[in-house]
């Protein structure tokens, strides 16, 4: 891989860091006895949320809380190397050593999309014993949703993409960010840490006080947020991500993934995955399986999600309709 490509991947990871969520929240009376394989009766579905790059389960927490208050069961996943297992370089702590950040190794360098997929498949298998499953991914998390849908379609009652990558014709996330429909993306405008290529990671300094970095990051991911809310959001993000995720094959399989009911929640103000690029992936998927098309909902929001959460909560709540 050339130095130019590695820098591109670095910026891609900074660009795709996003939402995530917290812990299991079950509706009252939802504790029916476990069962194997299918489901019977009126069992409440469980939402399984997958976060984006540089994020963790904690980012989904506000949405999980609101869904739980509406009576839904929700569970967020910490992907390998994230959440409690996240790696925070010593040079990332105050006082920061920006030069050391370029060379300090990270365990994320050995994590792959296969690891993400295997982890979520195991969680889905366990959750499925309690009833139907709705798998939801945001941003880079869409790659994992694709892979899990390819692997275990029989365990999923619906899949959903929240301003997420869904490779269909092109093989990788990076390929889509190079497509004509991504020409308005600000993904490659965000300055990042030039981590040594041999580390196998991308690294972002979310604790930076550089006004240029903060302005470009906000424009790309959270335009319209009050500055105080934007800073709070930055403090939920993790510095390291696996570089290889953005260049790993993640296309859907019509015979497996293609038979799962699916929803795409578009973000109309997204400057990372522009609406035109979201629409391209939707159209490609619908052409692949014309008898099983995306249900599409649009929420006015930047890439990090709406500052006022109610519209996205409503769109997520709708995913459970008709599943029992």
Residue, then its C-alpha position, 0 to 999 in steps of 0.5 A: x500500500x502506498x503512503x498516499x493510500x495509507x494517509x487516505x485510510x487514516x483520514x477515512x477512519x477519522x471521518x467515519x468515527x461516530x455513534x455507539x451505545x451502552x448496556x442492555x435495557x429490557x422492557x418490563x415483562x420481556x423475560x420470556x424463557x429462552x428458546x433455540x433457533x426461531x421464535x414463537x408467540x409475541x416475543x419482543x425483538x431486541x435491537x443490537x446496535x453496532x457502533x462506527x469507527x473510533x467509537x464504542x457502545x456508549x454512543x448509542x446510550x441516549x437512543x437506547x434509553x429512549x427506546x427502553x422508555x418506549x418498551x423496547x429491548x436494546x443492546x449495544x455491542x463494543x467491537x473488539x478493541x473498543x469500549x472497555x478494551x479500548x487502547x489509549x496511548x500513553x502519549x495521548x494523555x496530558x501532557x500529550x506527546x504528538x511525535x510519540x503518537x506517530x509511533x506508539x504501537x496499538x493492539x488495534x493493529x491486529x484486529x480485523x473485520x473478521x474479528x468484528x463479524x465473529x464477535x457480533x455473530x456470537x452476540x446475535x446467537x445469544x440474543x436470538x434465544x430470547x426472541x427476534x433480533x434487529x441488527x443496526x449499524x451506523x457509519x463504518x458499523x454498516x460493514x459489520x452488518x453486511x458481514x453478519x447478514x451474509x453469515x447468519x441471515x436466519x438469525x436476523x428479523x431486520x437489519x438497519x443502516x443509520x447513515x452507514x456504509x453498505x457496499x454492494x457493487x464496490x468492495x470496500x468503504x474506501x472505494x465508495x468514498x472515492x466514488x463520484x457520489x462522494x465528491x462533496x464528502x468532507x471525509x478527507x479534509x480532517x487532519x489526523x495523526x500520521x501514524x507509522x504505516x507499520x502500526x496498522x492503525x489510524x489515529x486521531x487526536x480528539x483531545x486536540x485544541x487546534x482550532x483548524x482541526x476542530x472546525x473541520x471535524x465539526x463541519x464534517x460530522x456535527x454541523x449545527x451542534x452547539x460547541x459545548x455539545x460537540x466537545x462532549x461528543x469528542x470525549x466519547x471517541x477513542x483515538x485508535x482504529x484498525x486501518x485495514x477495515x476501510x480497505x477490506x471486502x464487505x459486499x453483501x450476498x444476495x442469497x443470504x443478506x439479500x433475504x433479510x428485511x432491511x431499512x436505511x435511515x438516511x441523514x440528509x445533512x451528512x457531510x461524511x457520507x453525503x446523501x448522494x452516496x447513501x442513495x447510491x448504496x440503497x439503489x445498488x442493493x435494491x437492484x440486487x434484490x428487487x423483491x426485497x428492497x430497502x425501506x427508506x426513512x430520512x432524518x435531518x441530521x449530520x453524520x453524528x446524528x441529530x442534535x435533537x434526538x427525537x426524529x431518530x428515536x422515532x425512526x428506530x422505534x419503527x423498525x420493530x413494527x410487525x416483528x413478534 
